[in-house]
Amino acid sequence: MPSLLRAAVSAAGLVVLAGGTAAADDGGFTIKDPRIKESSGLAASRAHPGVYWTHNDSGDGPYVYAVDSKTGETVATITMTGIGRPRDAEAISVGTDGNVYVGDIGDNLGGAWDHVWIYKFPEPAVLKDATVRATQYVVKYADGPRDAESLMVHPKTGRIYIASKKEGGGGLYEGPARLSTSGTNVFRRIDEVPWVTDGAFSPDGTKLALRGYYWAAEYDWVNGRLGTRHAVEAPLMRQSESVTYTLDGKALLFGSEGESSPVARVPVVTGVGAKSPSGKGSSSSDDSDSRNSDLVYGALVFAGATALWLGGRRLFRRK
């Protein structure tokens, strides 16, 4: 995120918290590990209920952390070997095949990388610090390089999807039925989505949750495509980076970057806020609504940041 926008979101988050309107914890937790300063992805462990996998943004190295939601403490640090140095890890997902998938798919240079990577390693049976040999997959997009922060593994088919991140709206990309280590894995655009910072499939595979900086939604997943959109009241956070379902599918957990970052729990309410489909060939009003919501929230963020900045200047003048 650009530094100015990061500062605005941070300041606005302080305004919201001060006003007491932020979402309640409601079963959420705080990541306490001081090493986790830029939690950029979140995924519920399938082997260890109540544990969530996360990782830092770019610059941390080949590390993945298992965090206990009861305490907020890290209970295992996994060091991946057999791969190159991660460039910009942005997403994580746990497949029903027993593997953890890490998406090294960020591109803050606006499409400078002609390929990105996905890493895979088996979810450990015992939670303890360990070094594991990971599998590395080379990924390209059929329509050229993209910046992305969202990687989702469908729990029934095992197919991997990536949502690109772009201010005017991104794309949803579908990977091959099975990834290959022997060549390039081409992901093809199958639908349009708003600006997305993370996503996750529900445990039963019938929903796809997507989030942006100021919005979140659940989409029905029908025959491998986006269906009806259902609005979700996501919390406004310091830097809205991650989302995952709880293992039972009854709630969504929303994460943020920063030291001692909070993870907020939002119960899933089926059938509330349903809107028209947002896929290709359907009404575009849904994506417009999302972008309009982004603009509204963005205005609020800017207003909050401006108020704090002006207040700070007045305070310094008095001294």
Phi, psi and chi 1 to 4 in degrees:
 res  aa     phi    psi   chi1   chi2   chi3   chi4
   1 MET       -  135.8  178.4 -169.7  -72.2      -
   2 PRO   -56.5  147.9  -25.2   34.6      -      -
   3 SER   -60.7  -37.9   57.9      -      -      -
   4 LEU   -64.7  -44.5 -178.5   58.8      -      -
   5 LEU   -66.2  -38.3  178.9   57.5      -      -
   6 ARG   -59.2  -44.4 -174.0 -168.5  -59.1  -91.1
   7 ALA   -65.2  -39.8      -      -      -      -
   8 ALA   -63.8  -46.0      -      -      -      -
   9 VAL   -63.2  -42.0  171.9      -      -      -
  10 SER   -61.7  -46.6  178.0      -      -      -
  11 ALA   -63.6  -43.9      -      -      -      -
  12 ALA   -63.9  -35.7      -      -      -      -
  13 GLY   -61.0  -38.4      -      -      -      -
  14 LEU   -65.6  -38.7  -67.8  174.1      -      -
  15 VAL   -61.5  -46.8  171.4      -      -      -
  16 VAL   -62.0  -45.0  171.9      -      -      -
  17 LEU   -63.5  -40.5  -69.8  172.9      -      -
  18 ALA   -63.9  -33.1      -      -      -      -
  19 GLY   -79.0  -10.5      -      -      -      -
  20 GLY    77.2   19.6      -      -      -      -
  21 THR  -105.1    0.9   58.4      -      -      -
  22 ALA   -69.3  155.5      -      -      -      -
  23 ALA   -60.6  141.2      -      -      -      -
  24 ALA   -68.6  159.8      -      -      -      -
  25 ASP   -59.4  -52.5  179.5   63.0      -      -
  26 ASP    48.6   50.2 -169.2   23.8      -      -
  27 GLY    93.7    1.1      -      -      -      -
  28 GLY   -76.7 -171.0      -      -      -      -
  29 PHE  -155.0  174.7   58.1   96.2      -      -
  30 THR  -118.5  130.8  -62.6      -      -      -
  31 ILE   -75.5  117.0  -62.6  175.3      -      -
  32 LYS   -96.4  -16.8  -62.9  179.6 -179.7  178.8
  33 ASP   -64.5  118.4 -168.2  -28.4      -      -
  34 PRO   -66.3  -15.2   23.6  -33.8      -      -
  35 ARG   -74.1  -24.2  -63.6  173.3  -61.6  172.7
  36 ILE   -91.5   88.3  -53.5  174.8      -      -
  37 LYS  -100.8  -19.1  -61.9  178.1 -179.4  179.3
  38 GLU  -136.9   61.6  -67.4 -175.6  -61.6      -
  39 SER   -59.1  113.0  174.4      -      -      -
  40 SER  -113.9   -4.7 -166.3      -      -      -
  41 GLY  -151.0  157.9      -      -      -      -
  42 LEU  -149.6  133.6 -163.2   65.8      -      -
  43 ALA  -149.3  133.9      -      -      -      -
  44 ALA   -72.8  131.4      -      -      -      -
  45 SER   -68.4  138.5  167.1      -      -      -
  46 ARG   -90.3  -26.5  -67.8 -176.6  177.9  -86.1
  47 ALA   -86.2  -22.2      -      -      -      -
  48 HIS  -134.3   88.0  -52.3  -77.9      -      -
  49 PRO   -53.5  135.4  -26.4   36.3      -      -
  50 GLY    89.6   -2.7      -      -      -      -
  51 VAL  -107.5  141.0  169.6      -      -      -
  52 TYR  -126.7  134.8  -68.5   84.1      -      -
  53 TRP   -88.6  139.2  -66.5  100.8      -      -
  54 THR  -147.6  173.9 -171.1      -      -      -
  55 HIS  -158.0  161.8   56.6   84.3      -      -
  56 ASN   -83.1  166.1  -79.4  -46.6      -      -
  57 ASP   -71.9 -161.3 -155.5  -29.0      -      -
  58 SER   -59.8  147.6   55.9      -      -      -
  59 GLY    95.9   -1.3      -      -      -      -
  60 ASP   -92.7  -31.9 -176.4   43.5      -      -
  61 GLY   110.1 -172.9      -      -      -      -
  62 PRO   -84.7   52.9   33.9  -36.4      -      -
  63 TYR  -114.9  140.2  -50.9  116.2      -      -
  64 VAL  -130.7  138.7 -179.9      -      -      -
  65 TYR  -117.1  138.0  -53.0   92.4      -      -
  66 ALA  -102.8  121.0      -      -      -      -
  67 VAL  -114.3  130.0  178.8      -      -      -
  68 ASP   -81.4  119.4 -173.6  -16.2      -      -
  69 SER   -69.4  -17.7   61.3      -      -      -
  70 LYS   -74.0  -32.9  -68.0 -178.2 -179.9  178.6
  71 THR  -117.3  -20.8   64.0      -      -      -
  72 GLY    79.4    3.4      -      -      -      -
  73 GLU   -90.0  149.4  -59.1  -73.5   -6.1      -
  74 THR   -77.1  126.9  -62.8      -      -      -
  75 VAL  -108.1   -7.1  -69.0      -      -      -
  76 ALA  -163.5  141.0      -      -      -      -
  77 THR  -119.8  121.6  -59.8      -      -      -
  78 ILE  -102.5  127.3  -58.1  -61.2      -      -
  79 THR  -105.5  118.4  -57.6      -      -      -
  80 MET   -85.2  133.9  -65.0 -177.3  -70.1      -
  81 THR  -119.9  171.8   62.4      -      -      -
  82 GLY    80.8   10.1      -      -      -      -
  83 ILE  -129.0  166.3   63.5  173.3      -      -
  84 GLY   -75.6  175.0      -      -      -      -
  85 ARG   -70.1  124.3 -177.6  173.9 -180.0   82.3
  86 PRO   -55.8  138.6  -27.0   36.1      -      -
  87 ARG   -91.3  -53.0 -138.3  162.4   25.1 -163.0
  88 ASP  -156.1   77.4 -168.9   -1.2      -      -
  89 ALA   -69.0  126.7      -      -      -      -
  90 GLU  -127.6  -14.9  -70.3  -73.9   -1.7      -
  91 ALA  -151.1  156.7      -      -      -      -
  92 ILE  -148.1  144.7 -168.7  166.9      -      -
  93 SER  -150.5  150.3 -175.0      -      -      -
  94 VAL  -113.2  122.3 -179.7      -      -      -
  95 GLY   -88.7  160.8      -      -      -      -
  96 THR   -74.1   -3.8   51.9      -      -      -
  97 ASP   -81.7    2.7   59.8   -3.5      -      -
  98 GLY    87.6   10.7      -      -      -      -
  99 ASN  -113.0  151.0  -70.7  -56.9      -      -
 100 VAL   -99.9  131.3  177.5      -      -      -
 101 TYR  -112.5  129.5  -67.4   80.3      -      -
 102 VAL  -116.4  127.1 -179.8      -      -      -
 103 GLY   -96.9  105.2      -      -      -      -
 104 ASP   -89.4   71.1 -171.3   -0.1      -      -
 105 ILE  -121.6    3.6   55.8  177.3      -      -
 106 GLY   -74.3  151.4      -      -      -      -
 107 ASP  -152.0   85.1 -172.1  -14.3      -      -
 108 ASN   -73.3   -4.9  -68.3  -34.1      -      -
 109 LEU   -93.4   10.9  -60.1  179.0      -      -
 110 GLY    73.0   38.6      -      -      -      -
 111 GLY    98.8   29.0      -      -      -      -
 112 ALA   -81.0  -25.5      -      -      -      -
 113 TRP   -87.3  125.5  -52.4  123.0      -      -
 114 ASP   -78.6  -10.3   65.9  -12.6      -      -
 115 HIS  -152.5  160.2   68.6  -82.3      -      -
 116 VAL  -130.8 -177.7  -68.6      -      -      -
 117 TRP  -132.6  152.5  -62.4  -61.6      -      -
 118 ILE  -122.4  134.6  -66.3  173.7      -      -
 119 TYR  -111.6  147.4  -48.0  124.0      -      -
 120 LYS  -137.0  136.3  179.3 -175.6   76.8  174.7
 121 PHE  -146.7  152.4   64.8   88.4      -      -
 122 PRO   -67.3  136.5  -17.7   31.0      -      -
 123 GLU   -67.2  125.1 -172.2  169.7   19.4      -
 124 PRO   -67.7  144.9   24.1  -33.3      -      -
 125 ALA   -73.4  -29.5      -      -      -      -
 126 VAL  -120.2  132.8  178.0      -      -      -
 127 LEU   -86.9  106.9  -70.5  173.9      -      -
 128 LYS  -159.8  161.1   62.3  179.4 -178.9  179.3
 129 ASP   -59.3  133.5  -67.8   -7.1      -      -
 130 ALA  -155.5  155.3      -      -      -      -
 131 THR  -108.7  126.4  -61.9      -      -      -
 132 VAL  -126.1  150.7  -57.9      -      -      -
 133 ARG   -87.4  119.9 -172.9  167.3 -174.5   82.0
 134 ALA  -100.2  156.6      -      -      -      -
 135 THR   -94.9  136.3  -57.6      -      -      -
 136 GLN  -113.4  132.1  177.6  171.5  -59.0      -
 137 TYR  -117.8  136.5  -58.8   99.9      -      -
 138 VAL   -89.4  132.8  175.1      -      -      -
 139 VAL  -126.4  135.9  169.2      -      -      -
 140 LYS  -132.1  159.3  -71.8 -172.6  175.9 -177.7
 141 TYR  -101.8  141.6  -56.8   98.3      -      -
 142 ALA   -61.7  -29.4      -      -      -      -
 143 ASP  -106.7   24.0   53.3   -3.5      -      -
 144 GLY   102.5  169.2      -      -      -      -
 145 PRO   -57.2  147.9  -23.9   35.2      -      -
 146 ARG  -142.8  151.6  -67.8  -73.5 -177.1  -86.4
 147 ASP   -89.2  136.0 -175.5   19.0      -      -
 148 ALA  -148.8  152.4      -      -      -      -
 149 GLU  -134.0    7.1  -63.9 -171.9    1.6      -
 150 SER  -130.1  123.0  -46.8      -      -      -
 151 LEU  -131.3  127.0  178.4  147.0      -      -
 152 MET  -130.9  130.7  -59.8   77.3   66.6      -
 153 VAL  -103.2  121.8 -179.6      -      -      -
 154 HIS   -71.5  130.6 -167.1  -87.3      -      -
 155 PRO   -70.8  -18.3   25.4  -34.9      -      -
 156 LYS   -96.3  -46.3  -58.6  -61.0 -176.3 -177.7
 157 THR   -93.1  -22.4   65.9      -      -      -
 158 GLY    77.2    2.0      -      -      -      -
 159 ARG   -73.9  144.5 -166.8 -175.9  -72.0  -93.4
 160 ILE  -103.3  139.5  -63.0  177.5      -      -
 161 TYR  -124.8  148.1  -62.4   82.9      -      -
 162 ILE  -129.5  135.8  -67.2  174.6      -      -
 163 ALA  -108.1  123.8      -      -      -      -
 164 SER   -79.9  160.5   67.0      -      -      -
 165 LYS  -117.7  118.4  170.3 -173.9  169.7 -175.0
 166 LYS  -151.0  142.3 -170.5  175.5 -179.7 -178.9
 167 GLU   -58.0  -40.2 -173.2  172.7   -5.6      -
 168 GLY   -85.0    1.1      -      -      -      -
 169 GLY   119.8  136.9      -      -      -      -
 170 GLY  -106.7 -164.9      -      -      -      -
 171 GLY  -126.5  154.9      -      -      -      -
 172 LEU  -100.9  124.4 -179.1   64.5      -      -
 173 TYR  -114.2  138.9  -69.7   81.5      -      -
 174 GLU  -107.8  130.0  179.3 -177.4   72.9      -
 175 GLY   -85.9  175.3      -      -      -      -
 176 PRO   -61.2  161.4  -18.4   30.4      -      -
 177 ALA   -56.8  -35.9      -      -      -      -
 178 ARG  -138.9  135.1  -67.5  -68.4  179.1  -91.8
 179 LEU   -74.4  151.2  -63.4 -176.5      -      -
 180 SER  -122.9  140.2  171.1      -      -      -
 181 THR   -89.8   -8.4   57.5      -      -      -
 182 SER   -91.3   -7.8   61.7      -      -      -
 183 GLY  -159.3 -166.0      -      -      -      -
 184 THR   -86.0  135.9  -60.5      -      -      -
 185 ASN   -97.0  114.2  -63.7  -84.2      -      -
 186 VAL   -92.6  123.7  178.2      -      -      -
 187 PHE   -99.5  132.1  -81.9   60.4      -      -
 188 ARG  -112.5  139.7  -56.2 -175.8 -175.7  -78.4
 189 ARG   -70.6  126.4 -165.3 -178.5 -170.0  107.2
 190 ILE  -119.5  -11.3   61.2  170.1      -      -
 191 ASP  -165.3  171.1 -144.8  -35.1      -      -
 192 GLU  -106.1  143.0  -51.2  -59.9  -44.1      -
 193 VAL  -138.6  161.3  -67.1      -      -      -
 194 PRO   -70.4 -170.9  -17.7   31.8      -      -
 195 TRP   -66.1  114.3  179.7  -48.0      -      -
 196 VAL  -115.3  132.6  177.3      -      -      -
 197 THR  -106.6  -15.2   59.9      -      -      -
 198 ASP  -171.3  165.3 -158.6   13.2      -      -
 199 GLY  -157.2  165.7      -      -      -      -
 200 ALA  -161.3  142.7      -      -      -      -
 201 PHE   -83.9  146.7  -79.1  107.4      -      -
 202 SER   -67.1  155.9   60.7      -      -      -
 203 PRO   -57.0  -29.1  -27.5   36.3      -      -
 204 ASP   -91.1   -2.1   63.0    4.2      -      -
 205 GLY    78.8    8.1      -      -      -      -
 206 THR   -92.9   -9.2   63.2      -      -      -
 207 LYS  -133.1  149.7  -56.1  -73.4 -176.0 -177.4
 208 LEU  -124.4  119.0  174.5   62.2      -      -
 209 ALA   -95.9  133.0      -      -      -      -
 210 LEU  -127.1  147.2  -62.8  175.3      -      -
 211 ARG  -136.7  153.9   78.5  166.9  -56.2 -179.9
 212 GLY  -123.8 -165.7      -      -      -      -
 213 TYR   -66.2  -32.9  -71.0  128.8      -      -
 214 TYR  -129.0   14.7  -42.4  114.1      -      -
 215 TRP  -153.4  165.2   66.8  -83.4      -      -
 216 ALA  -155.6  153.2      -      -      -      -
 217 ALA  -156.2  153.4      -      -      -      -
 218 GLU  -106.4  137.5  -84.0 -170.4  -51.8      -
 219 TYR  -115.2  136.6  -66.3   82.1      -      -
 220 ASP   -62.8  139.9  -67.7  -24.1      -      -
 221 TRP  -108.9  109.9 -170.4 -106.8      -      -
 222 VAL  -124.6  115.1 -176.1      -      -      -
 223 ASN    53.5   42.3  -62.6  -37.4      -      -
 224 GLY    75.7   18.9      -      -      -      -
 225 ARG  -139.9  162.0  -65.1  -65.1 -176.6  -92.6
 226 LEU   -69.2  137.1  -66.8  177.0      -      -
 227 GLY  -114.6 -139.2      -      -      -      -
 228 THR   -64.0  139.9  -56.8      -      -      -
 229 ARG   -95.2  136.4  177.4 -176.6 -175.2  -87.3
 230 HIS  -122.8  120.2  -51.6  -91.1      -      -
 231 ALA   -66.0  145.2      -      -      -      -
 232 VAL  -125.4  133.0  173.9      -      -      -
 233 GLU   -82.1   84.4  -66.9 -173.1    6.2      -
 234 ALA   -79.7  148.9      -      -      -      -
 235 PRO   -73.2  144.8   28.0  -35.4      -      -
 236 LEU   -80.4  120.8 -177.7   61.0      -      -
 237 MET  -121.6  171.6  -51.4 -178.2   86.6      -
 238 ARG   -57.5  -46.4  178.5  167.1   45.8 -169.8
 239 GLN  -151.4  101.2 -173.6  172.0  -21.5      -
 240 SER   -72.9  103.0  -56.0      -      -      -
 241 GLU  -116.8  -27.3  -76.9  -71.1  -32.5      -
 242 SER  -141.3  157.2   56.8      -      -      -
 243 VAL  -153.3  145.6   66.0      -      -      -
 244 THR  -154.5  157.7 -170.4      -      -      -
 245 TYR   -84.3  150.0  -77.7   87.9      -      -
 246 THR   -67.4  161.6   53.8      -      -      -
 247 LEU   -62.2  -29.2 -163.8   57.4      -      -
 248 ASP   -87.2   -4.1   59.8    9.7      -      -
 249 GLY    75.9    8.8      -      -      -      -
 250 LYS   -87.3  -10.8  -66.4 -178.5  178.3  179.5
 251 ALA  -152.4  161.2      -      -      -      -
 252 LEU  -108.4  141.2  -72.8  162.8      -      -
 253 LEU  -110.7  128.6  -68.8 -177.3      -      -
 254 PHE  -111.7  128.5  -66.7   88.8      -      -
 255 GLY  -114.4  167.6      -      -      -      -
 256 SER  -140.4  159.1  172.6      -      -      -
 257 GLU   -81.1  171.4  -74.3 -166.8    1.0      -
 258 GLY   108.9  158.8      -      -      -      -
 259 GLU   -66.7  144.0  -66.1 -173.8   27.6      -
 260 SER    50.0   47.4  -60.3      -      -      -
 261 SER   -74.0  140.1   57.0      -      -      -
 262 PRO   -81.9  151.0   31.8  -35.2      -      -
 263 VAL  -122.2  115.4  176.3      -      -      -
 264 ALA   -99.6  139.5      -      -      -      -
 265 ARG  -101.9  128.1 -178.0 -179.1 -173.2  -86.2
 266 VAL  -125.0  114.9  176.5      -      -      -
 267 PRO   -59.8  142.9  -22.6   33.9      -      -
 268 VAL   -82.2  126.2  171.5      -      -      -
 269 VAL  -113.7  105.7 -178.3      -      -      -
 270 THR   -70.1  134.0  -56.3      -      -      -
 271 GLY    84.1    3.9      -      -      -      -
 272 VAL   -97.0  134.6  174.9      -      -      -
 273 GLY    73.8   26.5      -      -      -      -
 274 ALA   -65.6  140.1      -      -      -      -
 275 LYS  -133.2 -177.8  -65.4 -174.5  178.8 -179.1
 276 SER   -71.1  158.6   60.6      -      -      -
 277 PRO   -60.3  154.4  -21.8   32.2      -      -
 278 SER  -116.5   12.6   63.6      -      -      -
 279 GLY   -76.2  173.5      -      -      -      -
 280 LYS   -61.6  141.8  -70.4 -178.5  178.4  178.2
 281 GLY    82.6   -3.8      -      -      -      -
 282 SER  -106.5 -178.0   61.6      -      -      -
 283 SER   -60.7  139.3  170.1      -      -      -
 284 SER   -92.5    3.9   62.4      -      -      -
 285 SER   -63.8  -30.8   62.5      -      -      -
 286 ASP   -65.5  -48.0 -175.2   51.8      -      -
 287 ASP   -64.9  -35.1  -74.9  -17.0      -      -
 288 SER   -64.0  -42.4  -62.3      -      -      -
 289 ASP   -59.1  -42.7  -71.9  -13.8      -      -
 290 SER   -63.5  -44.9  -65.3      -      -      -
 291 ARG   -66.5  -38.0  -75.3 -167.3  -75.3  -89.6
 292 ASN   -63.2  -39.9  -71.1  -20.9      -      -
 293 SER   -62.6  -41.1  -64.0      -      -      -
 294 ASP   -57.7  -42.9  -78.5   -1.5      -      -
 295 LEU   -65.7  -40.9  -68.9  172.7      -      -
 296 VAL   -62.9  -50.5  170.4      -      -      -
 297 TYR   -64.2  -37.7  -80.4  116.8      -      -
 298 GLY   -61.2  -40.0      -      -      -      -
 299 ALA   -62.9  -41.0      -      -      -      -
 300 LEU   -64.3  -41.6  -68.9  173.8      -      -
 301 VAL   -60.2  -48.0  166.3      -      -      -
 302 PHE   -62.1  -41.3 -178.0   77.0      -      -
 303 ALA   -63.0  -42.7      -      -      -      -
 304 GLY   -64.1  -43.0      -      -      -      -
 305 ALA   -64.9  -42.3      -      -      -      -
 306 THR   -62.6  -42.1  -57.5      -      -      -
 307 ALA   -61.1  -43.7      -      -      -      -
 308 LEU   -65.2  -41.7  -76.2  179.7      -      -
 309 TRP   -63.9  -46.5 -179.7   68.2      -      -
 310 LEU   -64.8  -39.9  -69.1  174.4      -      -
 311 GLY   -62.0  -40.4      -      -      -      -
 312 GLY   -63.9  -39.9      -      -      -      -
 313 ARG   -64.3  -42.5  -70.1 -167.9   63.0 -175.8
 314 ARG   -63.6  -38.9  -66.7 -168.6 -174.0  100.0
 315 LEU   -64.0  -42.2 -179.6   61.5      -      -
 316 PHE   -68.2  -33.3  -77.5  121.5      -      -
 317 ARG   -64.4  -31.6  -75.0 -160.1 -165.1  103.4
 318 ARG   -74.3  -20.3  -67.6  172.3 -175.7  167.5
 319 LYS   -83.0      -  -68.8 -175.7  177.9 -179.5
